[in-house]
Amino acid sequence: MRILKSDLIYIYFNATKFSINSYCVGVSIFTMKQFFNFSIFIASSLIFISVETYTQNSLVGDGFGGRLWYKPSNYTVGSYSAYSICYTGLCSDGPNELRGWGSNNYNQLGLGISVLGTNTPVPIPNMDNVYYYSTGYIMGAIKKDFTGWVWGEAGVTNFNTPMQVINDVKFLDASISVVSFVKNDGTVWSVGDGDYGNFGNGLNATSSAVPVKMLNITNAVRVANGFYVTHVLLNDGTVWAVGSDYAIGALGIGTLNGIAYTPVQVQGLSNIVDIKSCTYGSAALDNDGNVFVWGDMSLGLMGPIESSPVKVPNLSKIVAISGCADGYHFMALDENKNCFAWGADPGYFGYIEPSGNKPIYSPVKVASDVIDIMAGELFSYILKSDATLWCSGISNGGSIWLNLSNEERDEFTKLTPEDVPGACGVLATNAAYTPVKDCKEKGSITIYSSGGKPPYQYSIGDGFQTSNVFYGVNEGTYYITVLDANNCETNTTVDVSSLLNEPCIKPVITVPNVFTPNEDELNNVFKIKTENIKYLYCQIYNRWGTKVYEWEGIDGSWNGKNLNEKDCSAGTYYYVVRYIDLLDNTESLSGYITLLRN
């Protein structure tokens, strides 16, 4: 299977739409040779089809990095710069290229310190075939061969151009002065300047261009670097910390001035699937969609200082979180595509604070219909389900505004990357559906695709057609294929039986075929048993077609007497039943009932 370049796929069930996501300190672009792997996730009334292509906000696909349908896009942000992956092959199984724009004041773009920045995207030197990357003042990337690369200025330890520093890497996180790598064996290694014990190697200060191993960690899956600390997420869902509290509880271990030169467990956290850090605080997302934070109040946390994790109130069903060192705010995305944010400088995350530019101490909704969130230092990006990119905040050096004038904007404003030379097409996946109206109605599947070379052909398993709509679809699992003019192919499956917003409540009626009204307490009445029925009307007829009895209501029955309360003779009678189910469908049935007397 091969993938469409810049694929944007929507799948509708009986018509409705959907999409994907990204962040500030880690971006992953996973392109398997000759195919794109899609998965389907169901979230409330949404069904998301996701591509294994990741940008900085998270690496997903291994049970960590986010929840449910969340997948990062190919765009992300850093402290003062923004980045994207461009695919340069016929399909997305070919080479890709990392590009950046904005400030280069810490050599984040790898252009050398003499270049202050750029207003349009430019290639990062030697950054092709990128699998995942992470941004900060010092940058890091993982290539498809799982080699780890670093560039930028950490302070003492600087990398003028991207250079390989490590092999066999599966994840990394960059920050202000440290890049930490997670190797495939679960160990953690860091380069840069660790001045607060945040290398976790038992020393207070370490400056090294050669990766240094963290002690006592062998099963890491994620790592998050703040200014003073490094947090590590293990594959058992626990979080560990090294570094300094710096008088703000940054470690999250219940102390204000603690120092941990080797990893210490952060108590009160379990079943964690992702961790993020910004300058003075950290956040964790658990498998139930709850968010926990700790650190300094300047981030808009719940109290002046939170030295241990506290659950963020008024946030639930979160699928992704985003934060950036050297940033001062967090963002969260819920199952219904609502974007929330909190922290210092609300204009940097799209919120106009009525009483001035004061910190926001609890989450506020800043956008809807969002599928990716990217929190930077001075600005943020979001991606909406129609694959449009939006920005709020301010540049610091080269412009982060792409096609717009370089000025501060305190509300999310739409960008148009396609109007900018060198900008990459937005790569995302999005799908949704509307529920069927009743249990008898067959469904329809509508497939939307963008990217690649049109025209497209579509199949749900029974051959290709030029129309993207399939009608009269029965319950079942369908394997969907989209083929473009270059024979680039995308595939996924969709489970039609699962595409109901509410359960299909089928009416159940059980009608006996004989009864004996002889007052022996056994089978004395003819009663129809029902489930999921709210109204029933029954009529009884004799063999000559004369109505002998009737009742109304699901609790009614026939005791063998006629409308004049006289006993009916033994024999066979004919019944007609009309009923209304819980979905307001009116139905009828008929049959025969035998009346026996001793």
N, C-alpha and C positions, 0 to 999 in steps of 0.2 A: 504494500500500500504506500502511496506517495501523497504528499500534502500540497494543498493549494497555497500559493504565495499570499501571505497576508489574509488568511482565511477568516471570514466572519460568518458563522453558521447559526441560523435560527431554526428551531423546530417548533412547529405549532401543532397542538392537538385541538381540532375544531376551532382553530384560529386564535392565537395570542402569542406574544413574543418573549425573547430572553438573552443572557450573556456572561463575562469574565473579569479578572483583576490584577493589582501590582503594588510596590512599596519603596521606601527610601534606603534601607540598608541591605538589600539583597535582591538580585534579579537573576532569574534562571531561564535560559532558552534551551529547551531540550528538544532536539530534532533527531529522531532516530533515522538511520539510513533508509531511505525509500518508503518511509511511512510516517504518518502522524497518528498517534494513539489518542482516541477519544474515550471519555467515560461519561455516564449519565448519572446525575444526582437529582433527587427530588427534594424540594424545600418548599413547604406549605403549598402555595398554588403555582410554584415555579418548577420547571425541570431544566437543568443546566447540562449542556454538553460541553465538556472541557477538553482542551487540547494540551498535551504535555509540552508546553512552551512557556517558559517562565521569565519574568523580569524581576526587578530588585525587591519587590515587596516580600516575596516568599518563594521558597522552593516547596513544591507540593508533589503528591503522588506516592509518598511512602507512609501516609497516615499522620504526617506532621506538616506544619506550615500553614494550616488553615482548616476549615471544615466544609463539609457538604459540597456545594457546587463551586466554591471559590477557586479560581485559577487566575494567576497574575497575567497581565498583558505584556507586550514587548516594550512598554514605556516605563520610566521611573524617574525619580528625582534624587538629588543629593543635597548637600548644604546650600550651595550657590549655583549648581549646575543641574542639567537634566540630560537624560540618556535614553537611547532606544537601540534596538537591534533591527537591522535591515537584512532581509534575505536576498541574496544576489544570484541564486541559481534559478533554473527553470521552474522547479518546484522547491519546496522547503527542505529537501534532503541534501541540497548543495551547501556551499559556504555561506556563512552569515558574517555580518560586520557590525561591531559596536560603534555607535556614533554619539557625540556629545555636543552640548552647546551651553552657553552661559559663561560663568566665571572660570578662569584658569589660574587664580591667584595662589593656589596650592599645587599647581600642575595637575589638577584633577583630570584635565583633558589630554594629558600626556604630550603637550605641545612645547614644553620647555618654559621656564619661568619668565622668559622675555615676552611671551604672548600673554596678554592680560585676560583675554577671553574672546568669544565669538558670538554673534547674534544668530548664526545659522549652523545647523548640524555639520560636524566634520568628523571624519574617521579617527578613532583612537588608534595610534600607531600599533601595529602588530596584533590588534584585537579582532581577529577573525575566528570563525568556528567556535564561538563562545557558547558555553553550556549554561553558565550562571555567573552573575557578577554582583558586586556590592559597592556602595558609594559612600564617600565621606571626604575628609581632607586627604586621606590616604585611601587608595582604591584597590580593589581586588577582583579577580575574575578566575573562573574555572573554564578551561576549554574542553572540547568533546573528548580529548584524550585523558581527561581528568588531571591535567597539570594545573597548578596554582600559580597565578601571576599577580604582581603588585606594581603600582606606580603612584606617584604623588609624594607629598612632603609630610612626614610624621613629626618633624622637629629636628632632632639630631640625626635620625635615620631617614634618609630621603632616597627616592627612586626616580631618577630623571625621566626615564622611559620605561614602559612596561617590560618587566623581566620575570622569567620563571624562577620560582623559589622553592617549589615543593611538588611532589607527585602523589598520585593515588588519592585525590581529594574528592569529597562528595558534597561539602557545604563550606561556606565562608561568610564572615561578617566583617565589614570595614567600619571605620569610625574616624575620630579626630586624629588619633596617633597610633592605633593598633589595627592590624588585620589578623583575625583568628581563623584558622582552617580546621575543619573536621575531616579527618581521613576516613577511608572506608573501614578501617579497623576500630573506629569509634574513639580514637585518641584526638586530642586538641593540640594544635601547634600555632604559635603566634610570631609575628614579626612587627617591627616598629619600635616605639618608645613606650614602655610600660613603667610609669613613674610611681605607681601606687600599689604595686604587687599584683597587677591585673594580668600578668602572664601565668600566674598560678604555678610557678616553678620553685616557690619557696623563698624567693628574693623580693626585696622591696622595689628595687629599680632594675630594669633590664632594657637595654637598647641593642637591638640586633637586626641585621638584614638577613640572617639565617634563622629559619624557624626554630623556636624553642618549645619543647614539649611541656604541657601542663601535667602536673603530678596527679596520680590516683584517678584518672578518668580513662575508661576503656570502652564505654558504650554510649558516647555522645551522638546525638542526631542533629542538634542545632546549637548555635552559640550567638550571643548578643552582646555587643560592646557598648558601654556607656563611656562617660568621660573618666570615671575613676574605677569602674568595675567591669568585670566580664562575667556574664551569666551563661551557664551551660544547661541545656535540656537533655536529659538522658532518655533512652528508649523505654524506660519504665514510667515516664510521665512526671518524674521529679525534676526539680530545678536546683542547681548548685551555683555558688557564687565565690569569686575571688576578687581581691582588691581592697578598696578603702571606703568606709561609710562617708568620709569627708564631712562629718557633722550633720549629714542630712539623711542618714539611714539608707544610703544607696545600695548597700549589700542586701537589704531585706531580711536580715537575720535577727531583728529585734534590738539592735544596738544603734547608737548615734555616732559613736566614734570608734567603731570596731575596725580591725584590719584582719584580712584573711589572706595569707600568702599561699595557702593550699585550699582546695575546694571545700566549702562548708554548705550543707544543705539548707535551702530556704524552706522553713517550716510553713505548714498551712497550704501548700500547693500539691495537688495530685491530679492525675489524668490531664496533664498539660499537653497541648498540641503545638503551641507556638509561643515564643518569647520575643519581645522587642525592647530596645532601650533608646532613650534620648539622653540629653546631657546630664540631667540630675535625677532621672527616675527610670523605672522599668515597668513593663506590663506583661502579663501572661494570659493566654487564652486557654480555657479548658475544653474538654470534649463535649460539654453540655452547652457551650456558647456563652459562658460567664467570663468576665474580664476582671483581673486583679491587678492592682498597682501598688507601688511603694516608691518613696523618695521625697523630693522637695515640693513644697506647696506652690512654688513658682510654675509648676507644670499644671496647675489646676487640679491637684489631687484632692482627696477628701478632707484632709486636715492640714495643719501647718507643716508637720513632718510625719510621714508614715514610714516607720522603721521596719514594719512587717507588712506583708501583703494584706490589702483590704479589697473586698469585692466592690466593684463600681456599681452604685445603685442606678436604677433606671436604664440599665443596659441588659439585654437578654437576646438569646438566639443570634449571637455574633458569629460571623463566619471568618472574619479576617481583622487583624489589627495592624497598625503602621506607626512607626516612630523612627526618628533619625538623630544620631549624634552628629552634629552639635545642634540639634533642634530642641524646642521647648514645648512641643505639643504632641498629642497622640490622636489618631483617628481610628474609628471602628466601623465596620460594615455589617449590617444584619441580614438575616435570611430574606427579608423583603426588599433588599436593595436600598435601604436607608443608610445614609452616611452620617455618623456622629463624630464630634471632635471636642476636645477640651485642652486647656493649657494657656500659656502666655501668648500675647499678641494675636488675638482672635482673627485679625485681618489676614494672617498668614494661613488660616484654614477656612476662609470664606464666611466668617460670621461678623456682622456689624454689631458691636456691643453698644447698647443704647446710652450708657452713661460714660462712654469713652473707651479707649483701648486698654481695658483692664483684663487681668487673667480671668478665664472662665473655669470655675472650680468643679463643675459637673458637666457631663456630656450634653451638648446641644445638637439638634439636628441641623445639618448645614446643606444637605442635598438629598434628593430622592432619585430613584431609577439609576442607581450607581452600581457598577460591577467591579470597579477597582479603585483602590485608595493609595495615595502616595504622599506621605508626610515628609517634607524637607525641613530645612532650618528656617528660611525666610519666606518660603512659599510651599504650596501643595498643588498636586495634580489630582484630578479624579477622572475616571473613565465611565461614561454612561452606557446604557445597554444598546444604544443606537450607534456605538463605536465612535462617539464624539469625545474629544479631549477638552478638559476645562482646567483653568488655573486661577489661583488667588494668591496674592502676596506681592513680593518686590524682588527685583534683581539686585545683585551685588557684583558688578563687573559686566560681562557680556549678558545679553538679554535672555531671559527664559521664556519670552512671550511669543517666539516663533513669528507668526504673521502679524502680530499686533505691535503697537508702539510700546516702547520700553518705559513704562510708568507703573506706579503702584496701583493695585486694584484690590479692594477689600472684599469683593464678592467673586464667586466663581464665574469666570468669563470664558466663553467658548473660544477655543483655538482651532485653526484650520491647517494642520500640518501639510496637507496636500498642496497648499499654495506656496510652500517654502522649499527652495532647492535643497536637496540633500536630506530632507526629512523622510523618515520611514513611514510606510503605511501602518495604520493601527491594526494589530493582530489580536483578535479576541473571538470568543465563541459565546453565543447567546441564544436561548430558546425559552419558550413558555407555552402555555396551553390554556384553554378554557374547558371547564368540565362539560361532559355530555349532559343532556337535559333529563334523560331517564335511562332505565336499564335496558330498554329494547333498542335504543338508537345506536347505530353503528357510528364509528368515529371517522375522522379524517386526519391525515398527517400532511402538514405543509412544511417544506424545507426551504430555508433561505440561505443563500451562500454568496459571499463576496470575497474577492481576491482570486488570484489565478487568472486564466484567460477565458472569457465567455466565448461561445455559449456553453451552458452546462447541461448535462444529462443527469437524471435522477432515477434511483431504483430503491425499492423497499424489499427486494428479493425476487421479484417476478419479471425481471427484464427492465431495461431503461426506457424512460420517456422524457420528452422535452418539458412537460409541465412539472412544476414543483409541488403540485397538490395531488394527493391520493385520497379518493373518497371511498366510502363503504368499507372502512377498515374494521375488521373484527378484533376481539380481544386477542392478545398474543404479543410476542416479542418479534420485532422487525429489525433486520440488519439493513441499515441505510447506507447508500453509496452515492457520492457526488463525483462526477467526472467532468473535468474541464477540457477545453480544446487541445491542451497539451498532454492529455491523458494523465494529468495529475489527479490523484484520487484522495478523497476523504471518506472515512467510514465511521459509523457508530451504530449503536442499537437503541431502540426505543421500545419500552414495555407499555403497550396500550392499556393493558389491564390495570396499570398503576396510575393512569393519567386522569383520575377523577379527583376533583377538589374535595368532594364529599363522597362517602362510601355509596356504592350503588346498592340501595336498600330494596331488595327484591321481595315482593309480597309472597307469602306462603299460605296456602289454603289446603286444609285437610278435611275431606268430606267422607263420612262413613257411608257404607252401602246397605246397612241394615240396622234396625233398632227394635226393641221389644217393650212397649209401654204397658207393662203388667205390674207396676208398682212394687217390684222386688228389689229396688235400689240399684239394679244393674242395667245399664244401657236403656234407661227409661225414656230418653228423649233423643231426638235427632238434632245434634248440635255441630256446627261447623267450626273447627278450630282455625284460628288465623294468627299470622305474624305480619307485622308491618302493614296493617290495614287500619284505616281510621273510620271507614263507614261501610256498612253491608246491608243489603235488602234482599230478602229471600221470599219466593213464592212457591207454593206447593200445588200441583195439579193432579187430578185423578186420571184414569185411563181414557175418560171421555173428554178431557180437556177442560174440565170445570175446576176453577180455583177453589181449593178447600181450606187453604191456610196461607198466612203471610206474616212476616215479622221484619222489623227494622232495628238495626244495631248489631254490633259484633258480639254482644252478650246474649242475643236472642236464641230461641230454640223452638222445636215443634214437639209437643207432648202426645201426638197421635190423635188430637181432637180437631174438629172442623171449626169454622168461624163461629158456629152456634154452640160451641162447647160440647158437641156430641162426639162420641167415639167414632173414628173412621174405621172401616172394615179392614181386615188384613188384606195385603196385596202390594202391588208395585205402584209407586207414585213417581211423578216427574217433578224435578225442582229446577228453578232458574235463579241464579244468584248474580246480583250486580254489586260491585264494590269499588271503593276509591282507595288507592294506596297512599303512602306517605309523600309521594311526589305529585299527588293530585291527578294521577292517571285513573280514568274510569274504565273498568273491565267487566266482563261477564263470563259466566260458565254455567253449564247445565249438565244434568245427568239423572240417574234413577236411584231411588231409595226404596228398600223393601221394608214394609211394616209387618211384623209378626205378632200374633196373639196366641196365648195358650188356650 
